[in-house]
Amino acid sequence: MSIRRYEALLVLDVQGKEDGAKEIIDRLEKDFNAEGAAVQNIQRMETRPLSYVAGKLDHGYYVNFIFDGEPTVIEKLKNKLKFDTAVYRQHYQLIDNKVAVQQA
């Protein structure tokens, strides 16, 4: 399989523990690496309102992980993070290969 570049947009539930966002992000970076993802960049986008409210939160801490990995890493991450109480929502997207080559 080939290594590709992906981004993972995560919405974190930091309600009542806003100061703990850094520790959560550090832990998540270790989880990404443990599952075979090579994290290239982490974009912290701070707390923002959710685009639609369908649960207990109306806002969350947005963080975007840019990482390289094989296609199988996405399913591994989804399965692992769905049990993480700090991860409220997760979305993964392949970054165009041309972009990955230019940034590498």
N, C-alpha and C positions, 0 to 999 in steps of 0.2 A: 504494500500500500504506500501511498505517497503522503508526505507531510504537507499539510495545508494550513493557511492562516484563518483563524476564526475570531469572532468577538462574542462575548457573553455579557449580556446586560442583565444585571441582577438588581432586584429591589430588596433591600434589607429591612427587616423589622427591628428598628433600634428604639422604638418607643420606650421611654423611661430609662434608656441607657445610651443616649446620644454620644456620650464621651467614650463609649466602648466600640464605636465604629471601626477605629483603627485596629483593635485587637481582632475583631471579626474578619476584616479584610485580610489581615496577616494570616489568620487561620485558613481562610478560603484559598489564599495563594498556595499554601502548603498542600491543601486538598487537590488543587488543580495539578500541581507538580507530581503528587503521589499517584494520580490517575494517568500520567503520561503526557500532560500538557506542559509545554514550555512557555511560561508567561513572559511576554515581551514588554507589556505596558499595562498599567492600571490607572484608569481615569476615575477619580473621585468626583462625583457630580453633586454631592451634598443632598440634603433633604429637599424633596419636591412633592407636590401633590400628585396623586395617582390620576391617570387619564380617565379611569372609571373606577368607581368604588363597588366592589363585589364581595366584600368581606369585612373583616374587623378594622382594617386600616384605611385612612383617607390620604395618607402621605407615607413616603418611605425614603430611605437613603439609597440613592442610585449609584451604582458602581459598574464600570465597564472594564472587563478583562480582555485584552488582546493577547492571543496565544497561538502557538503552532502545535499541531498534533495530527495524528492519523484520524480519519473519519470516525473510527470506533470510540474515540475519546469523548465525543459528545454524549453518547448514550450512557457511558460510565458516569460522567459528571451529572447528568440529569437524575440518574438513579440514586447517586450518593446525596446530592443536595436536596432532593425532595423530602428527605428526612431531617434536614437541618432546620431547626425552628427559627433561626435568624434569617433564612432565605425565604422571603415572602413570594417572590415571582422570579422566574428565570427565562431568558430568551437567548437562543444561539443563532448565529448567522455566519455563513461562509463569506470571507472577504475575497473579493475578486483576485484570482491568481496573479494578474498583472500588477495589482496594488502590492501584493505580498512580495513580488520580485523587486519592485522599486524600493520598498522599505527595507528589504533585507540587507 
